[in-house]
Each structure stands twice: as C-alpha cells, then as structure tokens.
Amino acid sequence: MTEDRPTAVVLGGSLAGLLTARALVAGGARVTVVERDALPDGPVPRKGLPQARHVHQLWSGGARALEELLPGAIGRLRAAGVSRVPMTTDMVALSPYGWYRRWAESAFMLPASRDLLDWVVRQLVLADGRISLERGEAAGLTGTGGAVTGVRVRAHDSAERTLTADLVVDATGRGSRAAGWLTGLGLPAVERREVDSGLVYASRLYRAPAAARAGFPVVNIEPDPRGSGTGRGGVLMPVEDGKWIVTLFGGRGDEPPACAAGFERYARDGLRHPLIGELLGGGAEPLGEVAVTRTTANRRHFFERMPVWPENFLVVGDAVCALNPVYGHGMAVAARSALAVRDVVRRRGLGSRGLARQAQRAVGRTVRAAWDLAVGADVFYPGATEKGPTLRDRVLAAYVGRLLRTAAGNGRVARRVTDVTALERGAEVLLAPSVVVAAVAGPLRPALAAPPLTREERRSAGL
C-alpha cells in the first residue's frame, strides 16, 4: 500500500457507511470507518439498530447494486437460507384497490433478517485491507465553509483527536448532525422536509409451520388511509431458518399492542383482512417477545440544493433521506447511493475540485424515487405535516392511485409499478404514453374476491 493513496473517513459503520467505504476503495482510497458502537462478530443484534427487529427486504434494484459493490454478497445470503422472491409472483398483497394478482416476475426481493444482512456486508467490507475500523464518535468537522479538512473524533475515554482526510463522509443515520456542522462553518441552513405518518410498528418472530418453511409467499396487508380510513397494515415475511417475521403497524391512536395476545388479535381482527392473523393461528410458533418502534417519519435534507457546498464533504444514507420502513427502501437506497458515489469518484478522482458536490447531487438523485413513493402515501395521514398535502402531492397521489387500481387487473402496468417500487427503473417509466393510457382505461380484469393463495400454500400453513 503506497502512502500517496488518497484517504477518506467514513463516520458510521452502518450499512450505508460500510458500502460507501467499499465504494471509495474501489475509487482508489484508503478508508477509516469510525463507529461509535462495538460491531458484533456474527449475525446477531447490535446496539444502535433497534429497527433490526422489524421486517426488512432488499429490493432487486438494491440487490444488484450490492452485488456490484461486493461480488458474492448475494451468494452468501442465499447460502445462509435467504430466498429470492419473484415479484409479484410470490407475494399475496391487498392494496387499497383490492388483491393483486400474482403476475409473472418483473423484479425480485431478498427477504433477510437485518442481522444477517449486516453481518454478510461487514464480513466482505472489513476483509478489505484498505479499510480500517476504529471506535469513536464524531465531534465536528475541521476546515472552513469552502473546504473540509477532517473530523474531530472523541474516544470513549473522552479523549479527542483529529483525523485529516481527502474526503469526510457522514453516514451516521437519523441522528446526523451534518446540517448543524455546515451552518457552524458559516454555510446557509439546509432545506429540509419531514412527513410523519405517526405509524407505530410492532414485530414478532415466529417459527413457521413445518410444511410452510420453504417457498411460502410474502403476505402484505396494505393500509388505506384515504379510502377505508385505516392506517393499519401488516407484513408477514418468510426469512432464513424457516422463520417468519411479522410486522404490524397503525397510525396515531391506533397502534398495535406490545403484548403477545394483543398482537395476534390485532393481526386477526384489526387489519383490513384477517389473513396474517389466520396464518399465525395455523401453527406458527412465537419466538421471543413483541418489539415496538415509533421512529417512522420520512425526513429528507436537500443537501444537493445548497447554493454552495464545501469541498471534501459528503452525506449519505439516512443522514440524507430517512424513510418510513414500511416501504422497505432504506437498504436499497443505501446500496444504490454507494454505487453512485463510486462512479463519481472513479470518473473524477478523489480530491479533485468539485467532486464532493457532484457526488452529493448523485446521492440526491438516487433517493428521489423512494422519497416520492413514501411521501406520496404518508402525507395523507392526519397530522403528517403542518400544512397538509401540497398540490404536487395531491396530483401525484391521484395518478398513482389510478396506476395501483389498474395494476390490480393489468399485468403490464403491475410489472411497471413493481419495477419502480423495486428501484429497478426510474419513475419516468410510469409516465410513458402506453402506461398513462392504461391508467386512464383502468383494470382489464375484475377484482379478486379472496387472497390468491394456492391450495398447497393454504394446506401448508394450516388454513
């Protein structure tokens, strides 16, 4: 390793931080990852990641980016028991407009426990000798509003030292202090928007019935805050080791219970359809207690819109755009953002003038579709914003509603919607003339009267 190799410091050993570290070494850098908490040596829970107890899936747009950054990652996940779930072939989903049909595959998802996914990524990233990991917490940036030169890091004994770098990356998540650091350097306040649906999540792990431990579909009961008026919903996600993770959610004053008996009653009697509750009652064995979280607001800092941006500083992951976990986009956005950063660094070279601003704009582009999808739904929950939905929100929601209604009975439109949801394609495909015409015409087939489970799936689940 030569000493003239450019250096980078990544703040945060999160998925976004580790994948960005990998992206930077692919661009020729030596990287130090600074993480506040001890990272476990195995696929077990880690401090600072309470959301790991809830449903997680890696959409195919993110899975492809992950594999490009870390060749072999998908193979390791599959070897650990993670299924490749074709969409919408192996999903049983109730939309606000009825049950989706199980159309031919367009995209896919990898449903894994967050502990396993993080462990696979940590193994592959930290095996790279160009990446080092150290404990500590960022205390502030060094430099000026024109150029960041490094970061002050505080150890657990409160001792502080400065790490100089050609690039400092903030991947510290929802608790990021990047906006304050920038104003402290004399830069303007960062434009920010928050849309808080008020949803509360409760999750529990189950051992699936023996006959349903392989090949069982994902089950998704979506909320309908604008139609039936209920924000209640739930997801049953088959994961590795023959287990199901079940996440239930509800809006303000309508939260799922934290007790075991209330949890299953809510799944059976509180959602728009009792299917998840029926599946749990068909022989699923509870493993552990119910985990609850209330951190579900969508929050975006529009760093890419700043009139000026310092050299050598970049913000990624939830520090840029934190999303309601119900849409499952956080991990895919992190992977795609890291890939975008890699491409900019390879093209421009670390340390080149204007690189940080260009990379920040690239990150902003990768979060746009996921942000619009989440906000377009959540903004209609009561109290989600101070002023309610904007005109743009209402226009987008009306069109997306037409698309979803059409997708329930039109396979071609369903696959286009799935492509965008999976971050395989940009939202512009939904504005293609043929898709617009189909949305105006509506579904080609009538709504389904019951969940589209096969006879074998019902039998395997004890229904």
Buried (B, 14 or more C-beta within 10 A) or exposed (E): EEEEEBBBBBBBBBBBBBBBBBBBBBBBBBBBBBBBEEBBEEBEEBEBBEBBBBBBBBBBBBBBBBBBBBEEBBEBBBEBBBBBBBBBBBBBBBBBBBBBBBBEBBBBBBBBBBBBBBBBBBBBBBEBEBBEBEBBBBBBBBBEBEEBBBBBBBEEEEEEEBBBBBBBBBBBBEEBBBBEBBEEBEBEEBEEBBBBBBBBBBBBBBBBBEBBBEEBBBBBBBBBBEEEEBBBBBBBBBBBBBBBBBBBBBBBEBBBBBEEEBBBBBBBEBBBBBBBBBBBBBBBEBEEEBBBBEEBBBBBBBBBEBEEBBBBBBBBBBBBBBBBBBBBBBBBBBBBBBBBBBBBBEEBBBBBEEBBBBBBBBBBEBBBBBBBBBBBBBBBBEEBBEEEBEEEBBEBBEBBBBBBBBBBBBBBBBBBBBBBBBBBBBBEEBEEEEBBEBBEEEBEEEEBEEBBBEEEBBEBBBB
